[in-house]
C-alpha cells in the first residue's frame, strides 16, 4: 500500500473519500468514515438531513444521488486544513436524469477527521441551483 493510502493526515483521509466517490467505490468510501460518523446534507438540499454510520451515509446519500443524477461528481478544488478540521471548496457537476438539466454549482464541505477517519461532515451549497435542475 502507498503512504497516501495509509496516511492518517486529515487532508489525506478527505481526499481518499473524494477519490472513492468519484470512482463509485462505495466500499472504499465507507472505509474513510468512522463507525459513528455524522454526515449532514444542507437544509433545502434534496437529501437534507443527518445520516449516521458508513452504510447509512452511502445508502442515503451516494446511492440516491446515483439514482437521480448522471455523472454526479464533487470536484475538490481547494483544501484548508486546521488541525482535525478540513474545509474543501469544491463544485458539483451532474445532469438530472428526470429533467436532463445540468448543474455546475460551487460548494463548501467541512470535515472533522480523527484517527484517519471522517467523524463529521457538513455541506454548504446553493440549494436553489440544485432544485432548479430538478424542476421541469
N, C-alpha and C positions, 0 to 999 in steps of 0.2 A: 504494500500500500504506500501511496505517496505521503509526504509530510502534510500536504494540504488536506488530504482525506482524513488524517488522524488529528489534525490541529484542533485544540480546544479554544483557540482565539475567537472571540465573539464575531468578528467580521467574517472569518472563515466559515464558521457554522452557518451564518446567514447566507453567505454566497453558495454554500452547498445546497441550501434549501431552494434558492432561485434556480440553480442548475438542474436539480431534480425535478422541479416544477416544469421548467421549460422542456425537459426530456419526457415528461409524462410518467416519470418513475415514482409512483406513489410510495413504494416500499422505501426507497432512498429518502424521500421527503419525510416520511414518518420517522426515520432514523435520526433526523435532525431535531426532533421535537421531544421535550421532556414528557414523561408519563402524565404529569399533571398540568400540561400546557393550557394556557388560556389564550384563545385566538379570537379577537374581536374585529368583526367587519362593521364598518361605519353605519350608523343610523341613516336610513334613506337609501342605502345600497341594497340591491335585490336580495342579497344573502345576509342582511343585517342581523347581528346577534353575536353572542359569545359562545364559542364551541370549546369543549374540553376533550382531552385525550387525543393522541395522534390519529386514531381511527375516526374519532368524531370530527376532527378538522378535515381530513381528506374526504370523508363521505359527505359532509355538509357544505364544503367549500369547493375543493378542486374537482370532485366528480360532478357536482351540479354545474360548475362553470363549463365543464366539457360537454355537458348535455345541451346547454343553451347557447354556447358560443363556439365558433370555428376559430381555431388558432389562438385561443386566449394565451397571451404571454405577458408576463411582468418583466419589463426591461429595466434592470437595476443599473442606474447610471452613476450615482454618487453616494458614497458611504461617509457618514460622520460618526465617529466612534468616541465614546466617553465611558471608559470602564466597561461595565456589562451592558451598557446601552448602545444600540446601533440604530441610527436613523438612516434610511435609504430613500433617496429621491429617485423616483422611477417613473415609468409610464406603462399603461396597459394598452395593448393593441389586440383587436379581435374583430370578428364580424358576427353579428347576432344571427343565429340560424333562422329565427322566425321572420325577421324583417329584412335581412340582407344588408342592414346598415352597419358601417364600420365605426369603431371607436379608436381614438388615439388620445388618451387622457393622462395628464400628469397626476401622480400620487406621491404620498409620503407614507412610509411604513416605519413604525417604531417597534423594535425588537428588544427584549431583555434576554440575555444569554448567560447561563450559569453552568459551569462544568462542561462546556462544549455543547450544551443543548439549549434550544429556544424554550424559554419558560413563559414568555408573554409576547403577544403581537397585537398591535393596534394599527388599523388602516385609516388614512385620511385621503379622501378622494372627492372630486366634484361629482356627486351622485346624479345631478341633473343630466350631465352629458351621457352617463351610462343609461339612465332611464329613457332619454331621448332616442337612443339607438334601439331600444326595445319597443318603442311605440310606433305603430303603423303610420 
